[in-house]
Amino acid sequence: MSTQPRLLIADNEHQVIRDKCLTDLRPAWDSFNQILDEEIVTFSGTKSTVSKEGQDLEQSLGPAFKACFAYFITQEQRYADFAKELLWPTLAMSTWTTPKFSPDGRKVELISSFITLVWTYYLDFCADCISETEHQQIVEILEERSARGLLYDHEHHMGWYKQDGPINNWVSVTNANIGLTAILFCNGSELWLETLHASIFHMKRYLDWIFPDGSMEEAGGYWIYGIKKALMFLDALRINKHCLPQSIVDTGVCEWIETLPALKNTAQFPLAGILGDQFVMSFGDCRVSPKHGFSECFAMLAARCGDLDAQAAIEPEALFTPAAFIAYDPELKSSSANDAPPILKVFDVGWVVARSHKTDPSALFLAVRGGSNQQTHSHFDLGNFILWYNGQPLITELGVFMAYPDGFFENREKYYHASTEGHNCILVDGEGQRELDNSCEVIDLINDGEIIQFTCVIKSAYNHIEEHKRMFRVELNNGPVVSVIDEVQLSKPLPIKVLFHFDKNAAYTQVSDLSHQIRMQETTLSITCESDSDTEIKRIAHSDLPYLCAESPTRQMKHVIKSCFRVKKN
């Protein structure tokens, strides 16, 4: 029988993990401890957990997870006591759900499943500090709010639990968080065994939603959130295979973390969007974010799935989480960062990345969003692109989440950051894209070392467009220069506009009617436009994000506009 903790750490790895934290990862461990000690000072004695809700509650309980792990490493009782102090008030709360995340009355959502997870770590890492009476009290609450709650949501198809319904990171997060609890208690409990089977079923839905090359319709923090939880859950199943009920073992789930192609490949998706120390592929509801935020997932994908590129991207000195401390293998050799040819990568999800060098942070970086507008965190921006050079965002977008007044995914096109106007796309007679059965297919790829070229065919995204082709051409030895050619065939004569957004801190200069410059620190972008009809470029000083508007005001059936972007270091 396994000893505890056992969820994330195998019996024979207990001392290995302790030694790793206190030797190979000592700088990161010291930083981890320093922050935890500061949090203990901040949160101890406040007794305010019960008055918090939503993400405030998640933030106040976060230190408890770290304290549980610190107790395991150091065996210092103060850490277990602090975790209990933060967690115990939640037992008196009337509910763990919040209206924001459970508008349809679902019993389990992000916050409630997070509370479940932290209690699970406490039960596992601090098992020798819990009396039998306390243990029974905790488990009874978890059975009612977590196990029965999740089964209720599954049975009634609440939220994301429709078998043929939409999927996003919530499916992974909620089922992994409560599925980890079920692993602890599924032996001898029909309730927890049923919960574990249900969690595995819906985790499989999430994993099947990921494309074979590891890409998905969620990037940045949403990729991190969903993949991290999936990996932790699957790794716990792998570690505990020897003590799981046979009905669980027979599903083959204990081998998924090492065999599923989508997981083995998925690190390549965010890696393609990392430029220097930042993740810059900010499509949908994600933003430019620090590279080190991916280290936890990269450590798990390197150690469990053998992705050596992920190993190379880990920053060991970065602030680590318990899961990263456990997974990171300092002896695993990373891939070589040898000089690489220009890259053109088209992901199965439809996103395109073109860059002049794989690892150079000053390289030219072009990303284009294909796929569909029908995904949960998508914006109305098929064919949208971003352009970086010399480490600077030159053509950009907001790419940022906000609280939608009409509901999380309702009427998103009304809000600038999610609308077509807020992206580097075209408008037809002033109107943007719509949420129908649309798509963006990438064709005619060229990458010969000097020229990178591809065409996006955008279908059914706009009213009145019969065909829209957007060709991207990158001339690497001529500046470099990026050309974007929009060919738009309409069903009736209408004007169009082409939009290019830039950072509000950039210096802007109008050189001529059809020539403009944008300067970011030591980098200059020159923009020119030409078309088959009269075209004018205007600067629109939008309060959220300014943009240039190349307008072809003539009402005609077909428009061709060529926009040229020449970059240089000052």
Secondary structure per residue as TSV (DSSP state, phi and psi in degrees):
chain	resnum	aa	ss	phi	psi
A	1	M	-	360.0	140.3
A	2	S	-	-70.2	149.2
A	3	T	-	-94.1	163.4
A	4	Q	S	-101.4	150.2
A	5	P	S	-74.2	148.9
A	6	R	-	-134.7	-11.8
A	7	L	S	-63.0	-51.2
A	8	L	S	-110.5	-5.1
A	9	I	S	-132.9	121.7
A	10	A	-	-68.7	156.9
A	11	D	G	-52.8	-43.1
A	12	N	G	-81.6	5.1
A	13	E	G	-109.8	-1.4
A	14	H	H	-55.4	-55.2
A	15	Q	H	-71.4	-30.9
A	16	V	H	-61.3	-43.9
A	17	I	H	-65.8	-42.8
A	18	R	H	-60.8	-46.7
A	19	D	H	-63.4	-39.2
A	20	K	H	-63.0	-43.6
A	21	C	H	-64.6	-36.3
A	22	L	H	-93.4	-2.0
A	23	T	T	-126.9	-79.5
A	24	D	T	-59.1	-37.1
A	25	L	T	-110.1	27.9
A	26	R	H	-58.3	-44.3
A	27	P	H	-59.0	-43.7
A	28	A	H	-66.1	-38.9
A	29	W	H	-64.4	-41.1
A	30	D	H	-63.0	-40.1
A	31	S	H	-65.2	-43.3
A	32	F	H	-57.0	-47.1
A	33	N	H	-67.7	-38.0
A	34	Q	H	-62.1	-45.7
A	35	I	H	-66.5	-41.1
A	36	L	H	-61.9	-42.9
A	37	D	H	-62.4	-37.1
A	38	E	H	-66.1	-38.2
A	39	E	H	-68.1	-34.3
A	40	I	H	-62.1	-42.5
A	41	V	H	-63.8	-41.2
A	42	T	H	-69.0	-43.7
A	43	F	H	-98.1	-20.0
A	44	S	T	-63.1	136.1
A	45	G	T	78.9	-1.3
A	46	T	-	-75.8	-31.9
A	47	K	-	52.9	30.4
A	48	S	-	-105.9	1.6
A	49	T	G	-56.3	-42.3
A	50	V	G	-65.1	-21.9
A	51	S	G	-89.1	-4.7
A	52	K	-	-96.3	163.3
A	53	E	-	-151.2	167.3
A	54	G	H	58.8	-141.8
A	55	Q	H	-68.7	-23.7
A	56	D	H	-64.4	-39.5
A	57	L	H	-67.1	-42.1
A	58	E	H	-60.3	-42.0
A	59	Q	H	-65.5	-39.2
A	60	S	H	-73.9	-24.3
A	61	L	H	-90.8	-15.3
A	62	G	H	-53.3	-43.2
A	63	P	H	-61.4	-24.3
A	64	A	H	-63.9	-40.3
A	65	F	H	-60.0	-46.8
A	66	K	H	-65.2	-37.0
A	67	A	H	-65.5	-37.9
A	68	C	H	-59.7	-43.7
A	69	F	H	-68.6	-40.3
A	70	A	H	-62.3	-35.6
A	71	Y	H	-63.6	-42.1
A	72	F	H	-61.2	-42.4
A	73	I	H	-72.1	-43.8
A	74	T	H	-103.0	-20.9
A	75	Q	-	61.2	24.3
A	76	E	-	-84.5	121.3
A	77	Q	H	-60.5	-28.7
A	78	R	H	-61.1	-29.5
A	79	Y	H	-71.1	-43.1
A	80	A	H	-65.1	-38.3
A	81	D	H	-64.4	-40.5
A	82	F	H	-65.6	-43.0
A	83	A	H	-59.8	-43.5
A	84	K	H	-64.6	-39.9
A	85	E	H	-60.3	-39.3
A	86	L	H	-74.1	-37.9
A	87	L	H	-81.8	-37.1
A	88	W	G	-57.8	-38.3
A	89	P	G	-60.1	-22.8
A	90	T	G	-66.4	-22.3
A	91	L	G	-67.6	-23.7
A	92	A	G	-90.6	-6.3
A	93	M	-	-71.1	140.9
A	94	S	S	-70.7	-26.9
A	95	T	-	-154.7	154.3
A	96	W	S	-104.1	-1.4
A	97	T	-	-94.2	160.3
A	98	T	-	-125.4	145.8
A	99	P	T	-56.3	-35.4
A	100	K	T	-59.6	-39.3
A	101	F	T	-100.8	-2.6
A	102	S	-	-136.5	57.7
A	103	P	T	-65.9	-22.0
A	104	D	T	-98.5	9.0
A	105	G	-	85.4	15.6
A	106	R	-	-63.0	151.2
A	107	K	S	-86.9	-22.4
A	108	V	-	-130.6	133.1
A	109	E	-	-144.1	-165.8
A	110	L	H	-58.1	-48.2
A	111	I	H	-70.8	-45.0
A	112	S	H	-64.0	-37.1
A	113	S	H	-70.9	-30.2
A	114	F	H	-67.5	-43.0
A	115	I	H	-58.6	-42.8
A	116	T	H	-58.0	-44.6
A	117	L	H	-63.6	-43.6
A	118	V	H	-66.0	-39.7
A	119	W	H	-60.3	-37.7
A	120	T	H	-64.0	-43.6
A	121	Y	H	-63.2	-37.9
A	122	Y	H	-63.4	-45.5
A	123	L	H	-62.5	-31.7
A	124	D	H	-87.3	-56.2
A	125	F	H	-73.7	-30.5
A	126	C	T	-112.4	30.5
A	127	A	G	-57.6	-35.9
A	128	D	G	-78.4	0.4
A	129	C	G	-105.3	3.3
A	130	I	-	-113.2	128.4
A	131	S	-	-75.4	163.9
A	132	E	H	-62.4	-37.9
A	133	T	H	-65.9	-44.7
A	134	E	H	-63.1	-42.6
A	135	H	H	-59.1	-45.5
A	136	Q	H	-63.9	-41.2
A	137	Q	H	-63.4	-43.0
A	138	I	H	-64.7	-47.0
A	139	V	H	-64.3	-38.4
A	140	E	H	-61.4	-41.2
A	141	I	H	-65.5	-43.6
A	142	L	H	-64.5	-37.2
A	143	E	I	-61.7	-44.8
A	144	E	I	-73.0	-49.3
A	145	R	I	-86.2	-30.3
A	146	S	I	-101.7	-58.3
A	147	A	I	-66.3	-56.7
A	148	R	H	-67.2	-33.8
A	149	G	H	-63.3	-45.4
A	150	L	H	-66.8	-41.2
A	151	L	H	-64.4	-36.3
A	152	Y	H	-62.0	-47.6
A	153	D	H	-62.1	-40.4
A	154	H	H	-63.2	-47.9
A	155	E	H	-63.6	-37.4
A	156	H	T	-97.1	9.0
A	157	H	T	53.9	45.5
A	158	M	-	-78.4	147.5
A	159	G	T	58.5	-120.0
A	160	W	T	-96.7	18.5
A	161	Y	-	-101.8	17.2
A	162	K	-	-73.7	129.2
A	163	Q	T	-59.6	-31.2
A	164	D	T	-113.5	17.8
A	165	G	S	-88.9	-177.1
A	166	P	-	-66.6	157.5
A	167	I	-	-131.4	142.4
A	168	N	-	-151.5	-167.3
A	169	N	H	-61.3	-23.3
A	170	W	H	-56.5	-38.5
A	171	V	H	-59.7	-44.9
A	172	S	H	-66.7	-47.1
A	173	V	H	-63.6	-52.3
A	174	T	H	-67.2	-41.5
A	175	N	H	-73.5	-34.0
A	176	A	H	-69.1	-45.7
A	177	N	H	-58.5	-46.6
A	178	I	H	-82.3	-29.1
A	179	G	H	-62.8	-34.7
A	180	L	H	-63.1	-39.9
A	181	T	H	-63.1	-41.1
A	182	A	H	-62.8	-33.1
A	183	I	H	-60.8	-37.4
A	184	L	H	-65.2	-35.0
A	185	F	H	-117.8	4.6
A	186	C	-	-72.4	-20.5
A	187	N	T	-77.4	116.7
A	188	G	T	89.3	3.0
A	189	S	-	-132.3	112.4
A	190	E	H	-64.4	-33.7
A	191	L	H	-63.1	-49.7
A	192	W	H	-72.0	-30.0
A	193	L	H	-67.0	-42.4
A	194	E	H	-63.3	-39.4
A	195	T	H	-62.9	-41.9
A	196	L	H	-65.9	-42.5
A	197	H	H	-60.4	-42.5
A	198	A	H	-65.7	-40.2
A	199	S	H	-63.7	-40.4
A	200	I	H	-64.3	-42.4
A	201	F	H	-57.5	-47.9
A	202	H	H	-77.9	-26.9
A	203	M	H	-64.7	-36.6
A	204	K	H	-63.9	-36.1
A	205	R	H	-59.8	-44.2
A	206	Y	H	-63.8	-45.2
A	207	L	H	-67.1	-35.4
A	208	D	H	-70.2	-24.5
A	209	W	H	-70.6	-27.8
A	210	I	S	-71.5	136.6
A	211	F	-	-70.0	156.6
A	212	P	T	-55.1	-29.2
A	213	D	T	-86.9	8.3
A	214	G	S	90.0	-2.7
A	215	S	-	-83.5	161.8
A	216	M	-	-155.5	173.7
A	217	E	S	-82.9	9.9
A	218	E	-	-127.2	131.3
A	219	A	-	-119.1	-175.9
A	220	G	H	55.6	-131.6
A	221	G	H	-63.5	-28.7
A	222	Y	H	-71.1	-37.8
A	223	W	H	-61.5	-48.0
A	224	I	H	-56.6	-49.7
A	225	Y	H	-60.3	-50.4
A	226	G	H	-69.8	-46.0
A	227	I	H	-67.4	-42.1
A	228	K	H	-56.6	-48.1
A	229	K	H	-67.0	-39.8
A	230	A	H	-60.8	-44.4
A	231	L	H	-64.9	-42.3
A	232	M	H	-63.3	-42.8
A	233	F	H	-64.8	-47.8
A	234	L	H	-67.8	-35.1
A	235	D	H	-68.4	-37.6
A	236	A	H	-63.2	-38.8
A	237	L	H	-64.9	-39.7
A	238	R	H	-62.7	-47.3
A	239	I	H	-63.7	-36.7
A	240	N	T	-98.7	14.2
A	241	K	G	-53.3	-38.7
A	242	H	G	-68.2	-17.1
A	243	C	G	-121.9	13.1
A	244	L	S	-88.2	153.1
A	245	P	-	-58.2	148.7
A	246	Q	H	-61.2	-31.6
A	247	S	H	-64.3	-27.8
A	248	I	H	-77.6	-45.8
A	249	V	H	-59.3	-38.5
A	250	D	T	-65.5	-18.6
A	251	T	T	-72.3	-16.8
A	252	G	T	81.3	3.5
A	253	V	G	-63.6	-25.6
A	254	C	G	-68.2	-15.2
A	255	E	G	-103.5	-4.7
A	256	W	H	-58.9	-41.2
A	257	I	H	-62.1	-23.8
A	258	E	H	-104.1	-6.8
A	259	T	H	-122.5	-22.9
A	260	L	-	-73.3	122.1
A	261	P	H	-57.3	-38.5
A	262	A	H	-60.0	-39.9
A	263	L	H	-72.5	-39.7
A	264	K	H	-64.4	-26.6
A	265	N	H	-101.2	-14.2
A	266	T	T	-67.4	-24.0
A	267	A	T	-61.7	-27.8
A	268	Q	H	-65.0	-23.6
A	269	F	H	-68.1	-57.3
A	270	P	H	-69.8	-30.4
A	271	L	H	-58.8	-35.5
A	272	A	H	-65.6	-23.4
A	273	G	T	-99.4	7.8
A	274	I	E	-95.1	126.7
A	275	L	E	-126.5	110.5
A	276	G	T	65.4	-123.1
A	277	D	T	-103.3	20.2
A	278	Q	E	-131.8	149.2
A	279	F	E	-93.1	120.3
A	280	V	-	-115.7	-2.9
A	281	M	-	-82.0	75.6
A	282	S	-	-92.3	48.6
A	283	F	-	-80.8	154.0
A	284	G	S	68.3	-151.6
A	285	D	S	-84.9	41.4
A	286	C	-	-128.9	168.2
A	287	R	-	-131.9	169.3
A	288	V	-	-60.6	131.2
A	289	S	E	-145.0	160.5
A	290	P	E	-65.5	143.2
A	291	K	G	-61.3	-35.9
A	292	H	G	-64.6	-16.8
A	293	G	G	-64.5	-17.7
A	294	F	G	-90.2	-7.9
A	295	S	H	-59.2	-37.1
A	296	E	H	-61.0	-49.9
A	297	C	H	-65.7	-41.7
A	298	F	H	-61.7	-38.1
A	299	A	H	-63.3	-42.1
A	300	M	H	-69.1	-40.8
A	301	L	H	-70.0	-31.8
A	302	A	H	-70.4	-48.4
A	303	A	H	-72.7	-38.5
A	304	R	H	-96.1	-29.6
A	305	C	H	-113.1	-3.1
A	306	G	-	74.1	25.0
A	307	D	-	-84.7	103.3
A	308	L	H	-75.1	-24.2
A	309	D	H	-65.7	-38.8
A	310	A	H	-63.6	-40.2
A	311	Q	H	-60.5	-39.3
A	312	A	H	-67.0	-25.5
A	313	A	H	-89.4	-7.0
A	314	I	-	-71.8	140.6
A	315	E	-	-109.7	94.0
A	316	P	T	-58.3	-28.2
A	317	E	T	-79.9	-8.6
A	318	A	S	-70.4	160.0
A	319	L	-	-63.1	118.8
A	320	F	-	-97.0	155.3
A	321	T	-	-98.7	165.0
A	322	P	H	-53.7	-43.0
A	323	A	H	-62.1	-35.7
A	324	A	H	-71.7	-40.3
A	325	F	H	-58.0	-40.4
A	326	I	H	-69.0	-44.6
A	327	A	H	-81.9	-34.9
A	328	Y	-	-60.5	129.1
A	329	D	-	-111.3	102.4
A	330	P	T	-66.8	-15.6
A	331	E	T	-92.4	-6.7
A	332	L	S	-75.4	123.3
A	333	K	-	-74.9	137.1
A	334	S	-	-89.8	168.4
A	335	S	-	-69.3	157.9
A	336	S	-	-79.3	140.9
A	337	A	-	-97.1	44.8
A	338	N	-	-63.6	161.7
A	339	D	-	-57.1	125.8
A	340	A	-	-115.0	148.5
A	341	P	-	-70.9	165.9
A	342	P	-	-53.5	143.9
A	343	I	E	-111.1	134.6
A	344	L	E	-130.4	111.0
A	345	K	E	-122.8	123.0
A	346	V	E	-108.9	113.5
A	347	F	-	-81.3	155.9
A	348	D	T	-58.1	-29.3
A	349	V	T	-69.5	-16.5
A	350	G	S	107.0	-2.5
A	351	W	-	-82.6	147.7
A	352	V	E	-123.2	138.0
A	353	V	E	-127.4	126.2
A	354	A	E	-124.7	129.5
A	355	R	E	-146.6	147.6
A	356	S	S	-75.7	-16.6
A	357	H	-	-155.7	147.0
A	358	K	S	-69.5	-38.7
A	359	T	S	-121.1	-13.8
A	360	D	-	-67.5	117.7
A	361	P	T	-67.4	-16.2
A	362	S	T	-95.9	4.3
A	363	A	S	-65.6	159.3
A	364	L	-	-70.0	132.9
A	365	F	E	-130.8	121.9
A	366	L	E	-127.2	126.3
A	367	A	E	-127.0	141.1
A	368	V	E	-130.0	136.2
A	369	R	-	-97.4	116.7
A	370	G	-	-104.8	-148.9
A	371	G	B	91.7	-127.3
A	372	S	-	-148.8	155.1
A	373	N	S	-88.0	3.8
A	374	Q	-	-94.3	2.3
A	375	Q	S	-82.5	161.2
A	376	T	T	-64.9	-37.6
A	377	H	T	-106.8	17.9
A	378	S	-	-80.8	155.3
A	379	H	-	-107.5	179.6
A	380	F	S	-92.4	72.8
A	381	D	-	-146.9	37.8
A	382	L	T	-59.2	132.4
A	383	G	T	86.3	-3.3
A	384	N	-	-61.5	147.6
A	385	F	E	-141.6	158.1
A	386	I	E	-128.2	149.9
A	387	L	E	-135.7	123.4
A	388	W	E	-120.8	149.2
A	389	Y	E	-155.5	141.7
A	390	N	T	56.3	32.9
A	391	G	T	75.3	13.0
A	392	Q	E	-119.6	139.4
A	393	P	E	-78.7	116.6
A	394	L	E	-103.5	-49.6
A	395	I	E	-113.1	119.9
A	396	T	-	-137.5	-171.4
A	397	E	-	-155.9	168.7
A	398	L	-	-69.7	-47.9
A	399	G	-	50.2	37.7
A	400	V	-	-127.4	141.4
A	401	F	-	-75.2	144.3
A	402	M	-	-141.2	165.2
A	403	A	-	-80.7	113.3
A	404	Y	-	-77.1	122.6
A	405	P	T	-59.3	-30.2
A	406	D	T	-90.8	7.4
A	407	G	-	115.6	157.1
A	408	F	T	-55.9	-40.7
A	409	F	T	-123.5	21.7
A	410	E	S	-102.9	136.2
A	411	N	S	51.6	38.9
A	412	R	G	-64.5	-28.3
A	413	E	G	-64.6	-14.8
A	414	K	G	-76.0	-18.0
A	415	Y	S	-104.8	133.5
A	416	Y	T	-52.2	-47.1
A	417	H	T	-68.3	-20.6
A	418	A	T	-102.7	-15.1
A	419	S	S	-78.7	166.9
A	420	T	G	-63.3	-35.4
A	421	E	G	-60.6	-28.4
A	422	G	G	-83.8	11.6
A	423	H	S	-134.3	171.5
A	424	N	S	-90.0	72.8
A	425	C	S	-134.0	-170.8
A	426	I	E	-106.0	157.4
A	427	L	E	-118.0	140.3
A	428	V	E	-109.9	113.0
A	429	D	T	53.2	37.8
A	430	G	T	82.8	-2.4
A	431	E	B	-104.6	148.3
A	432	G	-	-100.5	-160.0
A	433	Q	-	-78.4	164.8
A	434	R	-	-128.8	163.9
A	435	E	S	-96.1	84.0
A	436	L	S	-126.9	-163.0
A	437	D	S	-79.3	72.7
A	438	N	-	-105.2	168.3
A	439	S	E	-161.4	165.6
A	440	C	E	-138.0	108.7
A	441	E	E	-98.9	139.5
A	442	V	E	-104.3	125.6
A	443	I	E	-134.1	171.4
A	444	D	E	55.7	57.9
A	445	L	E	-82.1	136.5
A	446	I	E	-135.5	133.3
A	447	N	E	-151.9	94.2
A	448	D	S	-108.1	13.7
A	449	G	S	94.7	-23.7
A	450	E	S	-116.7	-32.5
A	451	I	E	-123.1	131.3
A	452	I	E	-115.7	128.6
A	453	Q	E	-148.7	142.8
A	454	F	E	-162.1	162.8
A	455	T	E	-127.2	134.5
A	456	C	E	-101.6	125.7
A	457	V	E	-103.8	108.7
A	458	I	E	-97.6	120.4
A	459	K	E	-118.1	135.5
A	460	S	S	59.0	26.7
A	461	A	-	-92.5	-23.4
A	462	Y	S	-125.4	153.7
A	463	N	T	-70.5	144.9
A	464	H	T	73.4	6.2
A	465	I	E	-103.3	125.3
A	466	E	E	-88.9	-34.5
A	467	E	E	-154.8	134.6
A	468	H	E	-134.4	113.4
A	469	K	E	-112.0	130.6
A	470	R	E	-122.4	109.6
A	471	M	E	-97.8	134.1
A	472	F	E	-112.0	131.5
A	473	R	E	-134.1	125.0
A	474	V	E	-115.0	118.4
A	475	E	E	-101.8	106.0
A	476	L	T	-77.2	-28.8
A	477	N	T	-98.7	18.0
A	478	N	S	-132.8	45.3
A	479	G	S	139.0	-62.9
A	480	P	-	-76.1	168.0
A	481	V	E	-127.5	135.1
A	482	V	E	-115.3	127.1
A	483	S	E	-113.4	138.3
A	484	V	E	-124.3	118.3
A	485	I	E	-114.3	116.5
A	486	D	E	-100.0	120.4
A	487	E	E	-111.6	115.7
A	488	V	E	-123.8	117.7
A	489	Q	E	-103.8	120.5
A	490	L	E	-102.5	162.3
A	491	S	E	-86.2	-14.9
A	492	K	E	-155.4	159.5
A	493	P	E	-64.3	120.7
A	494	L	E	-148.6	156.1
A	495	P	E	-84.1	159.1
A	496	I	E	-133.1	161.5
A	497	K	E	-131.2	146.5
A	498	V	E	-118.3	129.4
A	499	L	E	-111.2	140.6
A	500	F	E	-135.8	112.5
A	501	H	E	-92.0	149.0
A	502	F	-	-140.7	162.3
A	503	D	-	-60.4	137.7
A	504	K	T	-68.0	-15.8
A	505	N	T	-89.8	-2.1
A	506	A	S	-74.3	149.0
A	507	A	E	-84.2	134.0
A	508	Y	E	-120.3	137.6
A	509	T	E	-138.1	132.9
A	510	Q	E	-93.8	114.9
A	511	V	E	-82.8	-42.4
A	512	S	E	-155.7	-175.2
A	513	D	T	-58.1	-36.8
A	514	L	T	-117.1	19.2
A	515	S	E	-138.7	128.0
A	516	H	E	-137.7	155.8
A	517	Q	E	-128.0	143.3
A	518	I	E	-126.5	130.5
A	519	R	E	-121.7	127.8
A	520	M	E	-120.7	107.4
A	521	Q	T	52.8	-113.4
A	522	E	T	-100.6	27.2
A	523	T	E	-132.7	136.9
A	524	T	E	-121.3	135.8
A	525	L	E	-116.3	121.5
A	526	S	E	-102.9	130.2
A	527	I	E	-120.5	127.7
A	528	T	E	-129.7	153.1
A	529	C	E	-135.5	146.1
A	530	E	E	-145.4	152.5
A	531	S	E	-150.3	178.8
A	532	D	S	-86.1	6.6
A	533	S	S	-145.5	178.3
A	534	D	-	-60.6	130.3
A	535	T	-	-131.8	141.0
A	536	E	E	-133.0	147.5
A	537	I	E	-111.7	129.1
A	538	K	E	-122.7	147.8
A	539	R	E	-93.7	125.0
A	540	I	E	-106.5	115.6
A	541	A	-	-87.7	65.8
A	542	H	-	-69.8	141.0
A	543	S	S	-66.6	-29.1
A	544	D	S	-82.5	-47.1
A	545	L	-	-159.0	116.6
A	546	P	-	-70.2	160.5
A	547	Y	E	-153.2	160.3
A	548	L	E	-96.0	138.6
A	549	C	E	-119.6	110.4
A	550	A	E	-91.2	109.9
A	551	E	E	-110.0	130.9
A	552	S	E	-107.1	89.9
A	553	P	E	-74.4	-12.4
A	554	T	E	-68.7	133.1
A	555	R	E	-79.5	108.9
A	556	Q	E	-147.2	166.0
A	557	M	E	-77.3	-29.5
A	558	K	E	-134.6	137.3
A	559	H	E	-125.5	141.3
A	560	V	E	-131.5	116.4
A	561	I	E	-124.1	125.9
A	562	K	E	-108.2	122.2
A	563	S	E	-111.8	132.4
A	564	C	E	-119.1	130.0
A	565	F	E	-121.2	112.2
A	566	R	E	-109.3	125.5
A	567	V	E	-111.3	150.1
A	568	K	E	-157.4	154.0
A	569	K	E	-86.9	132.9
A	570	N	-	-71.5	360.0
